[in-house]
């Protein structure tokens, strides 16, 4: 009986990494011999036999067992070569003798490892179509190490997809690969590989539907919803190592895939529209209940937190109750905030933008949890009256907290620049708007105006200025000018003319967002 380390543990050791699992292949023995020696037989997925070591619990398989065709795992299987030939990738088809330390590498795995290539071992790759997802997952893990997929392997993956072999994948195995891929270093690469190989649509049609769906440039400079979704995944991975958060981030914009072409680039109501789609997606892959719940409510409510500086105390309390933030599910709200932050940052040019809406929501929740009430008084009330009483106490706390936030020194700069907006000359007004990225979108301007007490007419006038700036931005052609400075000056002149009838030349003014002087 000879034992060999095989597969991923050999690969990881050669990469200088700590193996996540250690797997063994055993030769010169039979299943009956292993069972008599105290090994425990386990059928993975109901048909893949592995043996658990009686003391270490390590997984051991019989060399040469044909997982695709054989049902007789008690037959005498001896060939280590046969076992390695049936493995998915060359870098996984290496074995190390447990006693001598010799490496058995019949398919050039070490060479491919050195060249950073993911290449299928042979035709047996098709024995288990789940390997398509596994290749994509390994690409997501090793992308930052410079690994690429061999063209022949991509072509084979496409053949498997076109042959319909991905249509009958076991949902639980798909979710296992998906959940592991979401925690790799570059989770978006998982979907990009599937897309490149033509394997995305049969396995994840909800994500395929996002491709080609345009969005308003002022909110999403990256344009395509699929690109936005991939950027959100990367941001979510930086923020969290929770599968719940990653899956919710993946699903949050499914509703945009339902938007008719004639309504693009706008996606009004996509939040609620996406909920049934998210529910169906989670049910199809048999996801855990807590994963499904976070994904569904994140789809419906993620834009609420983006407006944290605008929504009322009543709206905040309604949101907290919807998430069960005062009960056993209180951590769900914290995870939801991470999803919202990933969504806000998963946009071209927004990756490093501060997201203080999350801090506001956390402070509001913390303060509402401090609400106290007299238990004796509650006992004298009818159940409905008790709920009303508790609701009012929490609402009062939230109103006070929002008042403190909106009147704190942190928001002083937001208040002052708009409170004196109409005392500024046109050039200074334009500077204020550019610093709040008003040429791209109106989010930050609206959030600022929401906490001010200036007359509504003035707020409306400021928003008119924002609209004028965005019109100029969307139709402006910088290539018509000799230099960047000339194009910026012309753009400023157009704006000044539209709001003040001014046509004063301006000299090479900076057109950069926050932090740059004009």
C-alpha distance (Angstrom), angle and dihedral (degrees) to the residues before:
residue distance angle dihedral
X1 . . .
X2 3.83 . .
X3 3.80 127.3 .
X4 3.80 125.1 -151.3
X5 3.78 131.1 -175.0
X6 3.78 107.0 -129.4
X7 3.77 145.2 177.7
X8 3.78 125.2 3.9
X9 3.78 97.5 5.1
X10 3.83 91.1 59.0
X11 3.80 90.6 46.0
X12 3.81 93.7 49.3
X13 3.81 93.7 47.4
X14 3.80 90.1 52.8
X15 3.81 88.5 51.4
X16 3.80 89.5 52.3
X17 3.80 92.5 -111.7
X18 3.77 131.3 128.6
X19 3.83 108.6 -105.2
X20 3.79 114.8 -116.7
X21 3.81 91.2 -149.4
X22 3.79 135.5 9.8
X23 3.80 116.4 -138.8
X24 3.80 128.2 -175.0
X25 3.78 136.6 -158.8
X26 3.79 118.4 -155.5
X27 3.82 125.4 -155.5
X28 3.81 135.2 -172.2
X29 3.78 93.5 38.7
X30 3.81 143.0 80.4
X31 3.76 136.2 -128.4
X32 3.80 91.4 -105.2
X33 3.79 90.5 55.3
X34 3.79 91.2 51.7
X35 3.79 92.7 48.6
X36 3.80 91.0 50.3
X37 3.82 88.1 51.2
X38 3.80 91.3 58.9
X39 3.81 99.4 -96.6
X40 3.82 114.9 145.1
X41 3.80 120.1 -132.4
X42 3.81 116.7 -135.3
X43 3.80 125.7 179.8
X44 3.80 108.5 -146.3
X45 3.79 110.3 -150.5
X46 3.79 88.2 0.3
X47 3.82 94.1 -72.4
X48 3.82 113.5 45.1
X49 3.83 108.8 89.9
X50 3.79 120.5 -147.1
X51 3.79 129.7 165.5
X52 3.80 123.5 -138.4
X53 3.80 117.3 -141.0
X54 3.84 109.8 -114.8
X55 3.81 94.9 -128.2
X56 3.83 109.3 21.8
X57 3.80 98.9 31.7
X58 3.83 89.7 -135.1
X59 3.80 116.2 156.2
X60 3.81 116.0 -108.0
X61 3.81 127.5 -175.8
X62 3.77 130.7 -170.0
X63 3.79 112.4 -106.1
X64 3.78 115.0 -107.9
X65 3.79 98.8 12.7
X66 3.83 109.1 155.9
X67 3.81 102.4 -135.8
X68 3.78 93.3 -175.1
X69 3.81 100.4 50.7
X70 3.79 112.2 14.1
X71 3.78 126.0 82.5
X72 3.79 94.8 171.4
X73 3.79 102.1 88.1
X74 3.79 89.6 162.3
X75 3.82 90.3 67.1
X76 3.80 118.5 108.4
X77 3.83 105.5 -94.2
X78 3.79 114.2 178.8
X79 3.83 113.3 158.1
X80 3.77 118.7 103.6
X81 3.81 88.4 -175.5
X82 3.79 90.9 58.2
X83 3.78 89.9 51.1
X84 3.80 93.8 51.1
X85 3.81 91.9 44.6
X86 3.80 90.1 59.7
X87 3.80 94.7 53.7
X88 3.81 119.6 107.0
X89 3.82 105.3 -119.4
X90 3.77 134.2 23.1
X91 3.80 91.1 -122.2
X92 3.82 87.5 57.8
X93 3.81 94.1 45.0
X94 3.80 97.0 79.1
X95 3.79 128.3 104.2
X96 3.80 133.3 -164.2
X97 3.80 120.5 -153.6
X98 3.80 106.4 -118.3
X99 3.83 92.6 -140.0
X100 3.82 107.6 30.0
X101 3.81 97.6 32.5
X102 3.82 91.4 -134.8
X103 3.81 115.6 152.7
X104 3.79 118.5 -132.0
X105 3.81 108.7 -157.4
X106 3.82 112.0 162.4
X107 3.84 96.5 160.8
X108 3.81 103.4 47.6
X109 3.79 97.2 -101.4
X110 3.81 93.9 152.5
X111 3.80 91.3 53.2
X112 3.81 92.1 49.6
X113 3.79 89.5 46.6
X114 3.80 90.3 53.6
X115 3.82 91.1 47.3
X116 3.82 91.9 45.5
X117 3.82 93.9 -121.5
X118 3.80 128.1 150.9
X119 3.81 104.4 -152.9
X120 3.80 131.0 165.4
X121 3.79 116.5 -114.5
X122 3.80 97.0 -133.7
X123 3.77 146.8 -60.3
X124 3.81 90.9 -44.1
X125 3.81 86.5 76.7
X126 3.80 86.0 88.0
X127 3.82 92.2 58.1
X128 3.81 89.4 88.6
X129 3.85 117.0 25.6
X130 3.82 91.1 -162.6
X131 3.80 84.3 79.7
X132 3.79 87.8 78.6
X133 3.81 88.7 67.6
X134 3.78 91.2 41.9
X135 3.81 92.0 56.9
X136 3.80 89.9 49.6
X137 3.80 90.0 49.4
X138 3.81 93.1 51.0
X139 3.80 88.8 48.7
X140 3.82 87.4 55.5
X141 3.79 90.3 49.8
X142 3.79 97.8 47.3
X143 3.81 102.3 31.3
X144 3.79 91.7 104.4
X145 3.81 89.4 53.1
X146 3.78 89.1 59.2
X147 3.82 99.3 -104.2
X148 3.80 119.3 157.5
X149 3.80 132.5 -177.0
X150 3.80 118.2 -107.7
X151 3.84 111.6 -111.8
X152 3.82 90.8 -124.5
X153 3.79 90.3 55.6
X154 3.80 92.2 49.8
X155 3.78 88.4 49.6
X156 3.82 91.7 50.7
X157 3.80 90.7 49.0
X158 3.81 88.7 53.6
X159 3.81 90.9 49.8
X160 3.80 90.4 52.5
X161 3.80 90.1 51.3
X162 3.79 94.5 46.7
X163 3.79 90.3 49.7
X164 3.80 89.9 58.3
X165 3.79 93.1 -117.0
X166 3.82 91.8 133.4
X167 3.80 93.4 56.3
X168 3.79 94.4 79.7
X169 3.79 100.3 43.9
X170 3.79 114.4 142.7
X171 3.85 106.0 -102.4
X172 3.77 94.0 -140.0
X173 3.81 91.4 53.9
X174 3.80 90.2 48.2
X175 3.81 90.8 52.6
X176 3.80 90.6 47.8
X177 3.80 91.0 55.3
X178 3.82 91.7 42.6
X179 3.80 94.3 50.3
X180 3.80 91.4 48.5
X181 3.81 91.8 46.5
X182 3.81 90.6 53.0
X183 3.81 89.7 61.6
X184 3.80 96.4 48.3
X185 3.80 120.0 106.7
X186 3.81 95.1 -99.8
X187 3.83 107.7 25.1
X188 3.80 94.2 173.2
X189 3.82 89.6 64.1
X190 3.82 88.2 66.7
X191 3.81 91.0 64.9
X192 3.80 94.9 36.6
X193 3.82 90.2 57.4
X194 3.79 91.7 47.8
X195 3.79 89.2 49.2
X196 3.80 93.5 47.8
X197 3.81 91.7 50.0
X198 3.81 95.0 46.0
X199 3.80 92.2 -113.2
X200 3.81 99.9 112.4
X201 3.81 100.6 83.0
X202 3.83 99.6 53.7
X203 3.81 93.9 47.4
X204 3.81 103.7 31.4
X205 3.83 108.5 19.5
X206 3.83 91.5 162.1
X207 3.80 89.8 63.6
X208 3.80 93.2 41.7
X209 3.83 87.3 57.5
X210 3.83 90.7 62.0
X211 3.81 92.8 64.7
X212 3.78 113.7 104.7
X213 3.81 94.1 11.4
X214 3.80 104.4 132.2
X215 3.82 125.5 -148.7
X216 3.82 134.5 -159.7
X217 3.80 106.6 -75.9
X218 3.79 92.9 -140.3
X219 3.80 90.8 63.1
X220 3.79 98.3 28.5
X221 3.80 113.5 30.1
X222 3.82 87.6 175.5
X223 3.82 88.7 66.6
X224 3.81 109.1 -162.0
X225 3.83 117.6 81.6
X226 3.81 91.7 -138.2
X227 3.81 90.4 56.1
X228 3.81 89.9 47.7
X229 3.79 89.8 50.5
X230 3.79 92.1 52.9
X231 3.81 90.8 49.2
X232 3.81 90.2 50.1
X233 3.81 90.9 54.1
X234 3.80 91.3 53.2
X235 3.80 91.3 49.9
X236 3.81 92.1 46.2
X237 3.79 90.5 52.4
X238 3.81 89.8 54.1
X239 3.80 89.7 52.1
X240 3.79 102.3 41.3
X241 3.79 147.9 19.2
X242 3.80 92.2 -158.5
X243 3.81 118.8 117.7
X244 3.83 87.7 -151.7
X245 3.80 91.8 59.6
X246 3.80 93.1 44.1
X247 3.81 94.9 50.7
X248 3.82 91.8 45.4
X249 3.82 89.3 50.3
X250 3.79 89.2 50.1
X251 3.82 92.5 51.9
X252 3.80 102.3 37.9
X253 3.83 96.4 99.1
X254 3.82 101.1 34.8
X255 3.80 87.9 119.0
X256 3.80 90.7 67.5
X257 3.78 88.7 67.1
X258 3.82 88.1 66.4
X259 3.82 96.1 55.4
X260 3.84 111.6 116.7
X261 3.80 115.5 -119.9
X262 3.80 92.5 -117.2
X263 3.82 90.8 61.2
X264 3.79 96.5 50.4
X265 2.96 137.8 148.5
X266 3.81 87.9 31.9
X267 3.79 122.7 72.3
X268 3.78 104.7 -170.1
X269 3.80 111.9 179.4
X270 3.80 94.4 9.6
X271 3.81 90.6 133.9
X272 3.81 96.9 67.8
X273 3.79 93.3 29.7
X274 3.78 89.6 61.5
X275 3.82 96.5 53.3
X276 3.85 97.4 83.2
X277 3.80 88.9 45.4
X278 3.81 91.4 52.1
X279 3.80 90.9 47.3
X280 3.82 91.7 51.2
X281 3.82 91.1 47.1
X282 3.80 92.9 52.0
X283 3.79 93.3 44.3
X284 3.81 92.7 49.1
X285 3.80 91.9 54.8
X286 3.83 92.4 40.2
X287 3.79 93.6 -124.2
X288 3.80 120.6 -176.6
X289 3.79 114.4 -88.0
X290 3.82 95.4 -114.0
X291 3.81 91.1 52.9
X292 3.79 91.2 50.6
X293 3.81 94.2 47.5
X294 3.80 94.6 51.5
X295 3.81 91.2 46.3
X296 3.81 93.2 51.3
X297 3.78 97.9 48.0
X298 3.81 91.6 42.0
X299 3.79 88.6 57.0
X300 3.80 92.0 51.1
X301 3.80 100.9 41.8
X302 3.81 109.9 25.4
X303 3.81 94.0 106.3
X304 3.82 90.8 54.2
X305 3.80 92.4 72.1
X306 3.80 91.2 47.5
X307 3.83 84.2 64.2
X308 3.81 94.5 46.8
X309 3.80 90.5 127.1
X310 3.77 91.0 54.2
X311 3.81 110.0 37.2
X312 3.78 120.5 94.6
X313 3.79 128.7 -112.7
X314 3.81 89.8 -105.3
X315 3.79 91.4 54.3
X316 3.79 90.9 48.9
X317 3.80 92.4 51.4
X318 3.80 91.5 47.8
X319 3.80 89.2 52.4
X320 3.81 93.0 49.5
X321 3.79 91.5 50.0
X322 3.80 90.9 49.1
X323 3.79 89.8 56.6
X324 3.80 94.0 46.7
X325 3.79 88.0 -121.0
X326 3.82 91.6 159.5
X327 3.81 94.8 51.5
X328 3.77 139.6 48.0
X329 3.80 93.2 -54.5
X330 3.81 94.5 62.9
X331 3.83 93.3 123.5
X332 3.82 89.6 59.4
X333 3.80 90.2 73.2
X334 3.81 91.8 53.5
X335 3.81 89.9 52.3
X336 3.79 90.0 47.0
X337 3.80 90.2 56.0
X338 3.81 89.4 55.2
X339 3.80 89.5 53.5
X340 3.81 90.0 51.6
X341 3.78 92.4 48.8
X342 3.80 91.5 49.4
X343 3.81 89.2 50.7
X344 3.81 92.0 50.3
X345 3.80 93.3 48.9
X346 3.79 96.9 39.6
X347 3.79 92.3 88.2
X348 3.77 131.8 96.3
X349 3.80 108.8 -87.6
X350 3.81 93.6 5.3
X351 3.81 97.7 83.5
X352 3.80 95.6 107.3
X353 3.79 98.3 31.9
X354 3.80 115.1 130.1
X355 3.80 114.1 -112.5
X356 3.78 105.7 -156.2
X357 3.81 90.7 162.4
X358 3.80 86.5 83.4
X359 3.81 91.3 54.3
X360 3.80 90.2 49.6
X361 3.80 91.5 51.9
X362 3.81 91.9 48.6
X363 3.81 92.1 50.6
X364 3.80 91.3 48.1
X365 3.80 91.4 50.6
X366 3.80 92.4 46.2
X367 3.78 92.3 50.6
X368 3.80 94.3 45.4
X369 3.81 89.8 53.7
X370 3.80 88.6 58.1
X371 3.78 91.7 63.8
X372 3.82 109.7 123.2
X373 3.77 132.5 -165.7
X374 3.75 138.8 -178.3
X375 3.80 109.7 -95.2
X376 3.81 91.7 -158.0
X377 3.78 89.9 55.3
X378 3.79 91.5 48.5
X379 3.81 91.1 53.7
X380 3.78 90.7 59.4
X381 3.81 92.8 53.7
X382 3.76 132.2 87.4
X383 3.84 113.3 -109.7
X384 3.80 92.8 -105.7
X385 3.79 91.8 49.7
X386 3.81 90.4 50.2
X387 3.80 90.9 56.2
X388 3.80 90.9 48.9
X389 3.80 91.7 48.6
X390 3.82 93.4 50.2
X391 3.81 90.3 44.8
X392 3.81 91.8 54.4
X393 3.79 93.3 48.1
X394 3.79 91.8 52.3
X395 3.79 92.4 43.5
X396 3.80 90.7 53.0
X397 3.80 90.7 53.0
X398 3.80 92.2 49.4
X399 3.82 92.7 48.9
X400 3.80 90.9 52.9
X401 3.80 92.3 47.5
X402 3.79 93.3 49.6
X403 3.79 88.8 49.1
X404 3.81 90.8 54.1
X405 3.79 92.2 47.7
X406 3.78 95.0 49.3
X407 3.79 92.9 46.9
X408 3.82 98.5 41.9
X409 3.78 124.9 113.3
X410 3.82 88.0 -108.4
X411 3.78 88.4 70.2
X412 3.76 96.7 38.6
X413 3.82 92.6 98.2
X414 3.80 90.5 50.6
X415 3.79 92.5 51.2
X416 3.76 98.9 42.8
X417 3.78 99.5 50.5
X418 3.79 92.3 54.0
X419 3.80 97.6 35.2
X420 3.80 88.4 62.9
X421 3.81 94.9 32.2
X422 3.81 95.3 119.0
X423 3.78 91.9 48.6
X424 3.81 89.0 63.0
X425 3.79 124.6 88.5
X426 3.86 116.4 -112.6
X427 3.76 93.3 -98.0
X428 3.82 91.6 53.8
X429 3.80 91.1 45.5
X430 3.77 89.7 54.2
X431 3.79 90.7 49.3
X432 3.82 90.3 55.5
X433 3.80 92.0 50.9
X434 3.80 94.7 46.8
X435 3.80 91.2 51.9
X436 3.80 87.6 57.7
X437 3.84 91.3 48.8
X438 3.79 90.7 -115.4
X439 3.81 90.0 153.9
X440 3.83 87.3 66.8
X441 3.81 104.1 33.7
X442 3.81 141.8 -18.9
X443 3.82 98.7 -125.7
X444 3.78 98.9 108.0
X445 3.79 94.7 39.6
X446 3.81 91.6 52.0
X447 3.79 91.8 47.2
X448 3.77 90.5 52.5
X449 3.80 94.7 46.6
X450 3.82 90.6 49.6
X451 3.80 92.1 67.3
X452 3.81 96.4 45.6
X453 3.78 129.2 95.4
X454 3.79 95.8 -148.7
X455 3.84 116.5 126.5
X456 3.78 115.9 -77.9
X457 3.81 90.2 -122.4
X458 3.79 89.6 62.0
X459 3.82 91.2 48.5
X460 3.79 90.5 51.2
X461 3.80 91.0 48.8
X462 3.79 91.5 52.8
X463 3.79 90.3 50.9
X464 3.80 88.9 51.5
X465 3.79 87.8 56.8
X466 3.81 88.9 50.9
X467 3.80 90.9 52.1
X468 3.80 91.2 50.6
X469 3.78 91.0 51.5
X470 3.80 92.4 49.7
X471 3.82 92.1 49.3
X472 3.78 89.8 54.1
X473 3.80 91.6 46.0
X474 3.83 93.4 51.2
X475 3.81 95.5 49.6
X476 3.79 100.9 33.8
X477 3.82 118.0 115.3
X478 3.83 110.5 -157.5
X479 3.82 91.7 -175.4
X480 3.80 89.1 73.2
X481 3.82 90.3 72.2
X482 3.79 132.3 72.5
X483 3.80 96.7 -128.0
X484 3.78 142.6 11.8
X485 3.78 89.2 -109.4
X486 3.80 91.8 54.9
X487 3.81 92.7 48.8
X488 3.79 92.2 49.3
X489 3.76 92.1 48.9
X490 3.79 90.9 49.1
X491 3.77 90.9 50.0
X492 3.77 91.3 51.8
X493 3.77 91.5 47.9
X494 3.79 91.4 52.8
X495 3.77 90.7 52.4
X496 3.77 95.0 46.0
X497 3.78 89.8 49.7
X498 3.79 91.9 51.1
X499 3.80 94.5 53.2
X500 3.79 104.8 29.3
X501 3.80 109.4 15.1
X502 3.78 88.4 -114.6
X503 3.81 124.5 144.5
X504 3.76 100.4 -179.1
X505 3.86 115.0 149.3
X506 3.79 113.7 -121.3
X507 3.78 124.3 -154.9
X508 3.83 119.4 -121.3
X509 3.78 96.4 -53.2
X510 3.79 118.1 -171.9
X511 3.78 114.0 -107.3
X512 3.80 96.3 -165.6
X513 3.85 127.6 128.0
X514 3.79 126.4 -114.6
X515 3.74 121.7 -17.6
X516 3.81 98.1 30.6
X517 3.76 124.0 103.5
X518 3.76 118.2 -125.1
